Structure formats: C-alpha cells, structure tokens
C-alpha cells in the first residue's frame, strides 16, 4: 500500500513539474441546473490556456466570480455581466477589463466582474435578475458578444453544462461520464488533468476552435442577411422608425426584445443599464482569419448588424458602447493568437472606453482634476 501511495505521489509530482503547476482544463466550474454552470467560490488555479506557453492566474472570489472579493459597502457598484470575454480567458485577474475599469474608477465606484465562461444571452439575463435581487447595484453593464448573441436559440438550454471541470453541450453531457472520484481530487490533480485530455482529447483542439470561430462568423452573417432584407422592405414601404445619422433606414435588431426586458428589470430596481458591444475577431482583419488557417470569406457588409443594434438601443433609451473601431485601430492585434479572446492590451482599451462612457452618462462621478505639483515658493 505504501508503495502504491508513493508511486501515485511521484506520478502527480511528475505531471505537476511538466505543467509548471498549471492545468489545461478549468477546475473552477460545476454544473448548475438553471444557468448551465457556476463557478466554485474560493477556487484558484494556474491555467495554461489552450495549451499555449502563457500561464495565467485565476481566482474565484467568495461570491463565485472572478477576482478579489466584492466590497460590501462599495458605492456605486458597477456590475459587468458577460461571458468568457468579460471573465477574461487567457489573461490574468488584474488584466481583465472589469478589473482595469475598477482601477480607473478608484474610490469613486467599484467594478464587479460577473463574467462567466459559456454564458449566452439566456444565462446572462438570468444572472442580471439574480444581481438585481442582491445588494443595491447602481449600474449593470451588459456585454454583448457580437459573435454569439445572434446564434440560433435552443429553447430550454441556457448554455453548456459541466462534467468534472469540462464545458460540454447539454445534449452531449451523457457522453461525458463523471469520474468515480471525489470532486476536489478531480479538480486539483495534475495527473487526472492529463488523463482527462487522454480520455476526451485536449480542450480547444485547433479544429474545434476553427469551427467555433466560423460559427460566430455565420451567426453574424445570418443576422446581416436578415437586416439587409428588412432594410430593403422598410425602404420600399417608405415607413420606418429607426434612422441613421444620415437619415438612412435602420431595422430593429433581433436583440431588441432582450434589451427591452433588461431595461424594464433594471428600472424596477432604479438601476442604470448600459450595453457594451464587443466584436468577434474575424470581423476585424484578414490576419484574424490566417491564424485559423482560413481564407477570408466574402460576406455582406457586417457593420450593418452593429449599426442597427446601436440604433435599436438608442430608440429604446439604453446607452451603448461599440468598441469595434477602437480595437480595429490598435497598433497590435487585439485578440489572442489562439482564438477570439482579448489580449491584455485590448482589455485596457475596452476599460478606458467604458470608463469614459460611464462618466459621459453620469453613471459615475468624473475623475477629480489632479492637484498641481507643489514646487515650493517661487
């Protein structure tokens, strides 16, 4: 028995050393019947994201969300709701745009990261309802991932669920049996992390990432097709409610019902709402296609999707920030080299733009002017 224990410890130590103490799979998620997944309060891990060279630190706070524990008496509270873009897959805790926003606001307000990997519109809307039932929240920043928000709806499925730290589609969950071991051991063993890769294949294989990226492109293309046809129909009828700055026709975005529901829910709690629009990588440049080994596809003018979404938000009375132009103007690539998640530099760009938007709409106090330096008597 002693020999077996020594062997198992040696194997664990070997894989720990090979992976430099980092995991390939997420060890901070569990299945949730309502939202698909939740994060385990108090979890910490070092993750080698998608098998890359960079290792990032992840801490899940006592409330079950990323970063330091949420301050109890902070005012105003700025809750940033989103998916893995908001969570910040591929970057460290302090590099996420919510944490950078919190740094920029200082003592004027607190930025709270409510980003959860895999959450789609259904789960995010349900999360907003939970937040509004908790401590007073002054502002909800609802992040719209342009590549996912137009995905075909699957009634009854808020999004992926979890099996022993792996995100899996609900309809495929039965094929991912639970390991007959304590959950804490499955989540914290480097040897089991490697066994899971052997059993199911590595999370985020290049072909999987490539197909997911193309799926996001198709989602936007389908919405662009719908919007183009709707604009044409409205123009021919000569009657339309939404107009661009130049007076041209705009169509209601398919996200309009979601925006109206969010606004109504926030209004009941006297909470302000702002939308944050983040593009998918394939929208920006041919270089983003090349990293997947794909040839850029010709498509409709995809900007019309965002144009109509912004016009829709304005008509409903909800401020919206589209960071697409800002990311496109960055001198370096704004997305990671392995997928569609943001680089630390892009997170900083988003945080600064969001900070200015919150000030412009009087959702947080403006930054006090810096006092002149004391140079002594002249």
N, C-alpha and C positions, 0 to 999 in steps of 0.2 A: 504494500500500500504506500509506504514511504517513497519507494522508487517511482511509483506512478505519479505521485504528487510532485516529486522533484522533476520528472520528465515534463509534466504539464506546465509547471512554472518556467522551465527552461524554454519550452516552445513559445509560451506567452512573451517571455523576455526577448526571444529572438525576433518575433514579429514586431514588438514594441520598438526595438532598435532599428529594424529595417524601415519602419514607417516614421521614425523620429518622433514617436509618441503621438502621431496623428492618425485619425480614422478616415476611411474613404466614404463610409456610409454615415448618414445622420444618426446620432444616438440620443437626440433630444425630442423625438416625436412619439406620440402614441395615437391610436385610433380614437375617434370621437364619433358617436352615433349621429350627432346633429351637424357638426361642421366638417366632418371627414377626418381631420387631425387636430390635435392640440400639441402644444409644446410643454415639456415637463419642467415645472418650476425648480429652479436651483441647478439645472443641468449646466455642465461646462464641457467643452471639448476643443481639441485642436483638429482642424479638418484640412485634408489635402483635397481641395475642391477639384472634382472631375479628374483626379489623378495627376494634376499639374505639379509644378515644382513649388508653388507658393503654399505655405501653410498659414491658415487664418485662425484666430481665436474667436470662439463663440461662447457667450454666457447668456443663459436664460434666467431672468430675474424671478423674484418671489411671486410676481403676478402671472408668470408664464409667458413673458415676451422678452425680446432681445434687449440686452444692455443692463445698465445698473438698475437697482430697484427704483420704481417710480416714487417721486417725492409725494408725501401725503398732503402737505399743506401748500403745494405749488399753485400759483395763480398768476396769469391764466394757464390752463392746461391745454396744450395743443396735441391732440391725438391724431397721429398719422397712420391711416389704415391702408393696408395694401397686401401684396403677395410677396414673392421672393425678391422682387426688385426693391421693395421697401425694407424687407428683412435685411437685405444686403448679402446675398450669397456671393462668395468669392472675395469678400473684403472683411477686415477686422471690425470689431464692435465700434471702435471710435471713428471709423471711416464711413459709416452709413450716413445717408443724407439727413436722417432724422437726428442722429447724434451731432452732426455738423450744424444743423439748424439750432439745436439746443445750445451748442457752444456760442453761436452767433447771438442768440437772444439773451444769454447770460441770466441775470436775475429778473429780467422783465417777463419771462414766461418759461415754461418747461415743455420741451418736445418729447413726446412719448411714442416709442416705436411699436405700433400694433401690426407690423408686417408679419405675415405667416406664410412660409413657402407652401405653394399649391393652392392657395385660396383664390377662387374665382369670384365673379360678381355676387353669386348667391351667398357664399360663405362670408364675404366681406360685408354684405348688407346685414346679415345676421349678427356679425361682430359689432357693427355700429349700434345695433339695438342693445346689445349687452353693455357697451361702453356708456350709452346714454342712461342706463339704469344704475350705473355705478356712481362714483364721486363726480361732482359737478365738472363738466367738460365745457370749455369755452369755445373751442374750435375743433371741428372734425375736418381733417384733410383727407379726402377720399381719392386715393391714387387709382387712375385708370390706365391699365396696361393695354395699350392700343392693340397689341398682338393677340390678346386673349379675350378682351371684352366682347368681341363680335363672334366668338366661337359658337358653333351650334349648341343650343341649350339641350341639356339632358335632364328632364324633369325627375325630381326625387334624388338627384345626385349633386351635393354641393361641391364635390371635387374628389381628388384621390383620398384614399384612406391609408393606413399604415400597417405594416406587418414587421415587427421586430426591427424598427428603425428604417424600413424601406418604404418609400412612397409607392403605392400601387393603385391602379384604377379599381374602382369598386367592383366592376364586373369581372375582374381578374383576380380578386383578392383570395378566392378559394384555392387558386393555384399556388399561393404563397403561404404554405402551412406555417404555423407557429412552431418555433423551436421548443422542444420539451426541456427547457432550462429556465432558471429564474430570469426575469426581465432585466434586472440590473446586470447580470453576468453577460447576457447577450449584448447589451448596450455598451459595456465597458471592456470587453475582451478584444484585444487586437487579433488574437488567433481566430476568434469567431468572426470578426470583421472580414478576415481573409477567406474563411470558409463560406461566408455568405456570397462573396464575389465568385468563388468557385461554383457554388450551387446555382446562383441565379444569373451570373455574369456581372461584370462591373456596372455600377450605376453610371449612366451617362456615357454609354458607348458612342463613338463618333457617328455611327449610322442612326442611332436614336436621336442624338442632338440635331443632326442634319434634318431628319424628318420632322422633328418638333419645330425647327426654325421655318421650314417650308409650310408647316401647318399654320403658323402665325401669319405668314405672308398670304396664304389662301384666305384666312379669316378676314383680313383687311381688304383683299381683292373682292371678295363676295359683297362686303358692305359697300365698297366703291361702286360696284356694278348696280346695286340697289339704289344708291344715292343718285347715280348718273341718270338712271331711268326715271326716278322720282322728280329730279330737277327738270328733266325734259317734259314730263307730263304737266308739271306745275306751270312751266313757262308757256306751253301751248294753251293751257287753260286761262293764262293771264291773271291768275289769282294765287297768291302765296303770301304767307305770314312772315316768313323769315327772309331777310335780305343781307347781302354783304355790304361792306363799306362803300362799294361802288354801285350799289343798288341791284346787283345781280341776284338771281334766285338762290335760295338755300332751302334744303329739305330738312325735315325733322330727323334727327339722329335716332337710330333704333334704341339708343341708350336713354332716350327721353323719359320713359316710364320709371326707370331706376332713379334718375336724377330727381324726379318729382317726389318719389317715395322718400328718398333720403332727405330732401328739403323739408317735407312735412314732418318726418320723425324728429329732425333737429329742431324745428320750430317749436314743437311741443315742450322741449326742454330749454328753450331760449339759448340754443347753441348755434353758432355760425357754421356754415358749410362752405368749403372751397374745394374745387376739383383740381387735381394735378395729373396732367396728361403726359405719359412717357411713351415714346415710340419703340417699336421693335427694331433691332439692328439692321435688318435688310431694307428698311425704308431709307437709310441714310446714304450709303455709298456702295459702289461695286466691291470695294475691299471687304465689306462685311459678307458678301457672297463668297468671295475667294477663300475665306478661312474655313468654309464648309466644303470646299471643293465643288462649288456650284457655279453655273453660268447665270449671270443676272437675267431675270425674266422681264420681258416687256409686259407692261400692265397699264391699266388706266391711271389717270392722274390721282394717286392715292392721297394727295393733300386734301382732296375734297372731303374725305372722311373726317379729318380733323377740323376743317373749316365748318362743316355742318354741326359737328359736335360742339364747337365753341359757340356757334350761333344759337344752338339749342339751349345751352347753359345760360347764355345771356338772356334769352327770351323767358326762361323760367325764373331768372333772377338769382343765379348762383355764379359767383366769380370762378373763373377757370384759368389755369396757367398751363400753357403748352410749351414744354422745354425742347421740342424738336429743333427749332432754329438755333438754340444755344448749344445743344450737343453737336449739331452739324457744323458749327463754327469753331469747335475746339481744334487746336493745332495737333493734338494727338487723338488716337482712336478712343471714343468714349465707352466702347464696350470691351469686355474681356475677350481674349484671343480664342477662347474655347466655346463661348456661347453668347447669349443676348443680355447677360447681366452687366451692370455698370462698373466701370473702373473707379478707384478711389477719387481720381480727378473729376470724373463725371458726377459722382455723388456730391462733391463740393460745389460744382456748378449748379446742380439742382437745389442744394440747400440755400445758396445765396439768392437764387431767383425766387424761391419760396419765401425766404425771409423778407425780401422787398415787397412781394405780393401781400403778405400778411400786414405789413406796415401800411401799404397803399390803401388797403381796405379797412384800416383802423381796427384790425383784429388783435394787434399787439401794439404796445407803445413804441414810438420811434426811438432809435438809439440816441442817447443823450450826447450832445456835442462834446468832443474831448476838450478838457480844460487846457489852456495854453501852458506850455512848459514854463517853469519858474527859472528864469535866467539870472535872478538876483537883481540888485539895484544897477541902474544904468548910469 
